[in-house]
Amino acid sequence: MSDNKQPVDFEQSLSRLETLVEQLEQGDLPLESALHSFEEGVRLTRECQHILDQAEQKVQLLVENGDQLSTVPFTDEQQLTDKQPS
């Protein structure tokens, strides 16, 4: 199995998640379809939450230098070291 994942588009994932929720709320899906939709919804929720977490990290990395704002590049390594207890 290939591990070539396409970048997740937040807006598309959120739109798909909303569609799945609407379908599940209607309650007329067969059990197998409902379970499949639920599983897809859980996956999409996790992907969206990951994207939001990374966006929050990027915003937090804004550093004020006097009168100028500059950004610090965000890397996964920084995320790992930032989460370790002091």
The 8 nearest C-alpha neighbors of each residue, nearest first, counted from 0:
[[1, 2, 3, 4, 5, 6, 42, 7],
 [2, 0, 3, 4, 5, 6, 7, 42],
 [1, 3, 4, 0, 5, 6, 7, 46],
 [4, 2, 1, 5, 0, 6, 7, 8],
 [5, 3, 2, 6, 1, 7, 0, 8],
 [4, 6, 7, 3, 8, 2, 1, 46],
 [7, 5, 8, 4, 9, 3, 46, 50],
 [6, 8, 9, 5, 12, 46, 11, 50],
 [7, 9, 11, 10, 12, 6, 13, 47],
 [10, 8, 12, 11, 47, 13, 7, 50],
 [9, 11, 13, 12, 8, 14, 15, 47],
 [12, 10, 14, 8, 13, 9, 15, 7],
 [13, 11, 15, 9, 14, 10, 16, 8],
 [12, 14, 16, 10, 15, 11, 9, 17],
 [13, 15, 11, 17, 16, 12, 10, 18],
 [16, 14, 18, 12, 17, 13, 11, 19],
 [15, 17, 13, 19, 18, 14, 40, 12],
 [16, 18, 14, 20, 15, 19, 13, 21],
 [19, 17, 15, 21, 16, 20, 22, 14],
 [20, 18, 16, 22, 21, 17, 23, 36],
 [19, 21, 23, 17, 22, 18, 24, 16],
 [20, 22, 24, 18, 19, 23, 17, 25],
 [23, 21, 19, 25, 20, 24, 18, 26],
 [22, 24, 20, 26, 25, 21, 19, 33],
 [25, 23, 21, 26, 22, 20, 27, 19],
 [26, 24, 22, 23, 27, 21, 28, 20],
 [25, 27, 24, 23, 28, 22, 33, 29],
 [26, 28, 25, 29, 23, 22, 24, 33],
 [29, 27, 33, 26, 32, 30, 23, 22],
 [28, 30, 32, 31, 33, 27, 26, 34],
 [29, 31, 33, 32, 34, 28, 35, 27],
 [32, 30, 34, 33, 29, 35, 28, 36],
 [33, 31, 35, 29, 34, 30, 28, 36],
 [32, 34, 30, 36, 31, 35, 28, 37],
 [35, 33, 37, 31, 36, 32, 30, 38],
 [34, 36, 32, 38, 37, 33, 31, 39],
 [37, 35, 33, 39, 34, 38, 40, 32],
 [36, 38, 40, 34, 35, 39, 33, 41],
 [39, 37, 41, 35, 40, 36, 34, 42],
 [38, 40, 36, 42, 37, 41, 43, 35],
 [41, 39, 37, 43, 38, 42, 16, 44],
 [40, 42, 44, 38, 39, 43, 37, 45],
 [43, 41, 39, 45, 40, 44, 46, 38],
 [44, 42, 46, 40, 45, 41, 47, 12],
 [45, 43, 41, 47, 42, 46, 40, 48],
 [44, 46, 48, 42, 43, 47, 49, 41],
 [45, 47, 43, 49, 48, 44, 42, 50],
 [46, 48, 50, 44, 49, 45, 9, 43],
 [47, 49, 51, 45, 50, 46, 52, 44],
 [50, 48, 52, 46, 47, 51, 45, 53],
 [51, 49, 47, 53, 48, 52, 54, 46],
 [50, 52, 54, 48, 53, 49, 55, 47],
 [53, 51, 49, 55, 54, 50, 48, 56],
 [54, 52, 56, 50, 55, 51, 49, 57],
 [53, 55, 51, 57, 56, 52, 50, 58],
 [54, 56, 52, 58, 53, 57, 51, 59],
 [55, 57, 53, 59, 54, 58, 52, 60],
 [58, 56, 54, 60, 55, 59, 73, 53],
 [57, 59, 55, 60, 56, 61, 54, 70],
 [60, 58, 56, 61, 57, 55, 62, 54],
 [61, 59, 57, 58, 71, 62, 56, 70],
 [62, 60, 70, 59, 58, 69, 71, 63],
 [61, 63, 69, 60, 68, 70, 64, 71],
 [62, 64, 68, 65, 67, 69, 61, 66],
 [65, 63, 67, 68, 66, 62, 69, 61],
 [64, 66, 67, 63, 68, 62, 69, 61],
 [65, 67, 64, 68, 63, 69, 62, 61],
 [68, 66, 64, 65, 63, 69, 62, 70],
 [69, 67, 63, 64, 62, 66, 70, 61],
 [70, 68, 62, 61, 67, 63, 71, 64],
 [69, 71, 61, 62, 60, 72, 68, 57],
 [70, 72, 60, 73, 61, 69, 62, 57],
 [73, 71, 70, 74, 60, 57, 77, 61],
 [72, 74, 57, 71, 77, 75, 60, 56],
 [75, 73, 76, 77, 72, 78, 79, 57],
 [74, 76, 78, 77, 79, 73, 80, 53],
 [77, 75, 79, 74, 78, 80, 73, 81],
 [78, 76, 80, 74, 75, 79, 81, 73],
 [77, 79, 75, 81, 76, 80, 82, 74],
 [80, 78, 76, 77, 82, 81, 75, 83],
 [79, 81, 77, 83, 82, 78, 76, 84],
 [82, 80, 78, 79, 83, 77, 84, 76],
 [81, 83, 79, 80, 78, 84, 77, 85],
 [82, 84, 80, 81, 85, 79, 78, 77],
 [85, 83, 82, 81, 80, 79, 78, 77],
 [84, 83, 82, 81, 80, 79, 78, 77]]
